Amino acid sequence: MNKNFYLTTTLPYVNAEPHIGFALEIIQADAIVRYHQLLGEEIVFNTGTDEHGLKIYRKALEEGKDPQKYCDEYAAKFDALKQALNLSYTNFIRTTDEHHTRAAQEFWLRCEKNGDIYKKNYKIKYCVGCELEKTDSELVDDRCPVHSNLDLELIEEENYFFKFSKYQKQLLKLYKDNPDFVVPTHRLQEIKNFVENRLEDFSISRLKAKMPWGIPVPGDEKQVMYVWFDALINYVSTLGWPNDEKNFKKFWPGYQVAGKDNLRQQSAMWQAMLMSAGLPASKQIFIHGFITAEGQKMSKSLGNVVEPYNIVEKYGTDAVRYYLLGAVPSYQDGDFSIARFEEFYTAHLVNGVGNLTSRILTMLEKYLDSKIPEAAEDIFEMHNFWKDYSVAFRNYEFDMVVSLINKLVSECDQKITQEKPWVKAKNNEDISALLYQLAECLHQIAVALLPIIPETAEKILKQLNTEEKDHSWGKLNKGDIIRKEGILFQRLEK
């Protein structure tokens, strides 16, 4: 029986065009999913759009549009990333979906039944950009450090609150019992420190009279749900919860991918909400860094936002995927500039993978009429490669995965230079064994590239006349080999 694997990204707000930062997150998520597809697992891959909240409501009014029509327009722009970035997600959820609305209301009722929702008057400093309350200790010069261009707003009203403080011990136990719950480890320590430092209950509703764009609170027509409470529930509503319990239990708990600015919400607030509703915690949360533009955080006010559609149009999808996965540190912030992008693209795709593929296919055509020769003894220790490859993927070290592939490409290139098959052929030496070995190495490079740059990888496999459509490592143990079209593919255990 195949294993099940569920992964979700966060949902981007639809108050702006898709940017390269979200492209990084969803491409990383796509690579993880494609790796698990190689393992023969059944996949649910979720993404979508976060469509409620004050800043979206204000943006719609600013553009003179009905909020729902505004969200429809921008949701389509995010869904179009599927083709532009060659994504494989199976679910695209919108928080304005009718099913999600019903699920959020049922979730509310379960938390309420558990005694975790109450009403009170309060006064806070609020950052509309983050859609979060800000304490004085979080501010820099009385401004949110993430959205320093926005004035903080004072909110004073009666809303519903969630008993976050009640779950301090349970959250700390969750982290202790699951040392890889948040990856990387320094982010796990960061959330531990936050939870240990006394949790404050947080508001989960807004007055409908002031902010009507939200899901109605069950039993109180004067209040709508706070955007963070509603949006997080998409991770379970997309699986059909609470109606389709069979599908939900089949895939939940799942894995989550999130940026470092979402650490608190994903690994503490959401987990406490799940506990309150009587649902299992997430399986694991990978926290990635940001992308800056030549050392500066991207923002529209600075005019340095990089839009993925523009880069894809000029350089192609695989060039963007290879850069974001290979040149951006998996755990830390990375920088984007056209000069650095072009340098990486030229060095590793054009002069690396592209050049090696051309060299090997040209020799096969010239010396063997494009036919793969019979199997010969391997000259590359592929087991070590696949072991390191799998470890890097399971640690979400995408830059290491790409580095391993680039190293193998370089070694194969060096072998060609050392062996000089064109000289041997001229001297009437038999080079069929060498060409088999080079073709097999290229085959395995292509398979390794399937999660990274799938379009290029599939082209290489097709050029090698490899008709095998299932490249999964499924049921075979380490060292097993399958012969297909004259090509050996060593398959590894999970």
Secondary structure, 3 states (H helix, E strand, C coil): CCCEEEEECCCCECCCCCCHHHHHHHHHHHHHHHHHHHCCCEEEEEEEEECCCHHHHHHHHHCCCCHHHHHHHHHHHHHCHHHHCCCCCCEEEECCCHHHHHHHHHHHHHHHHCCCEEEEEEEEEEECCCCEEECHHHCECCECCCCCCCCCEEEEEEEEEECHHHHHHHHHHHHHHCCCCEECHHHHHHHHHHHHCCCCCEECEEECCCCCCCCEECCEEEEEECHHHHHHCHHHHCCCCCCCHHHHHHHCCCEEEEEHHHHHHHHHHHHHHHHHHCCCCCCEEEEECCEEECCEECCCCCCCCCCHHHHHHHHCHHHHHHHHHHCCCCCCCEEECHHHHHHHHHHHHHHHHHHHHHHHHHHHHHHHCCCCCCCCCCCCCHHHHHHHHHHHHHCCCHHHHHHHHHHHHHHHHHHHHHHCHHHHHHCCCCCHHHHHHHHHHHHHHHHHHCCCCHHHHHHHHHHCCCCCCCCCCCCCCCCEEEEECCEEEEECCC
